[in-house]
Amino acid sequence: MRDNNKMKAIKNILKPEDWNLRSNSKGELYLKKFKLTDMADNFGTPLYVLDTDMLIRRAEEFRRISETMFSGRSGVFYPFKCNAVPSVINAIKEAGLSAEVMTEFELDVALESGFSPSSIIVNGPCKTESFLLKCLKYKVGSIVIDSISELQDLIRLQKSIPERMKLLLRVNPDFIPKGMSRNSATGSRNSSFGMNEEEILKALFIIRYYARLSFLGIHFHIGTGIRDPEVYSAAISKLYPLFKKIIAFGFQINVLDVGGGFASMTTRELTSFEMIASQALSSYQLKFHRQEFFSFEDYFKKIKESVVNFFGANIPEIYFEPGRCIVSAVQMLLLRIHRIKERNGMKWLITDGGLGTITMPSYYEYHEMFLCNEFNRNPKEKVTITGPCCFASDLVYKNKILPGSKEGEVLALMDTGAYFTALESSFNFNKPAIVSVSDGECKLVRRRETFSDMINRDNGTLSVRKEKNHEILN
């Protein structure tokens, strides 16, 4: 029982229904009317399957509840680093979210997608000179300043493009959520992100002497995969002394950007021990474990309580940057089992995707997996799922309990909407296609990478000669 007197869902086992999948009498899995194995056969594997309708619903829900909770004084900015595939971005825009970008490429995608420059936040610890110039040229909504050096570069560049710019200052709150892997904690004093209190005050001292700079407020980001809403409340409370000094310095805090990090409830971050053990110990088995599920509203309540506790009725506008909590669960990855090997009591399923190519987040997160052909088949067995690359750590999972599988069958790795496409590798394999399921249609929204795609950035050409109707590369 939580303090809001509502019982929260607690799960230690995930089922296909948690992603709105259904099965027929044979146990074959479907997304809406489309059978997953048919998609794999028709489009090939590896294959991403995007539930665009669910994506739009989740994005709209986040925006709508935040607007209600904060009486319209909120902004929701989707971080493009999470998944910048155009079909995803178009759905995000349709749902009414704004954009948060951290590279020139992401800014270009936002502009090409029709986002108004004034609705774009620019973030990131390494904004190049050309990137800052582009921000000034297009008059982006605001820039999150990550260092004094960056602020000085912006001032210098304003001499050539004298545009006013609204600024958020990113503070490092020296805060690590309890139980979080230090690899995921972006608000630790040992991380490179943001500025400490002394640097924030120095930045304000500089800003007050430049008329083209306008201090908007404070930004922070404390980590990723945060499941406990009270973590945000604790982080904000820790910033109260800084808020007092900023106000005493003569500035108003008009915006408080709490960043992102909101978890997808159907996956979870691994602890530091789990990350090491899952790689180093041959017998180690990852599990979802007992997890409490929270809603968007649960997070907003805790954030509002801590903000009101300091600012009273006149709270600043609250900005959110939700990524994985919106896109993670709306996409799955289909992998085909090409080979099965058994020896010394161990069994390996060798698939066409693994850590070396497309499943990098499975190194630091738990993701559920199902057999698409018959998800509830018996008997169950312990298997290790590997990828196609020739190195030992090209894994998806060790010692995963799955139904007895056969060569040629298809596995679904769930929650692949966040950071999977962003972290794809070109390890001598072409990158997967993406299909979208929306409005009763299943259509290709990103084709599979071709040979030409993989070499078209190289100078020079490959010598090609024809021999017996085959192309032989010399």
Buried (B, 14 or more C-beta within 10 A) or exposed (E): EEEEEEEEEEBEEBEBEBBBBEBEEEBBBBBBEBBBBBBBEEBBBBBBBBBBBBBBBBBBBBBBBBBEBBEEBBBBBBBBBBBBBEBBBBBBBEBBBBBBBBBBEBBEBBBEBEBBBEBBBBBBBEBEEEBBBBBBEBBBBBBBBBBBEBBEBBBEBBEEBEEEBBBBBBBBBBBBBEEBBEBBBBBBEEBEBBBBBEBBBBBBEBBEEBEBBEBBBBBBBBBBBBBBBBBBBBBBBBBEEBBEEBEEEEBEBBBBBBBBBBBBBBBBBBBEEBBEBBBEEEEBEBEBEEBEBBBBBBBBBBBBBBBEEBBEEEBBBBBBBBBBBBBBBBBBBBBBBEEBEEEEEBBBBBBBBBBBBBBBBBBBBBBBBBBBBBBBBEEEEBBBBBBBBEEEEBBBBBBBEBBBBEEEBBBBBBBBBBBBBBEBBEBEBBBBBBBBBBEEEBEBBBEBBEEEEBEEEEEEEEEEEEEEEEEEEE
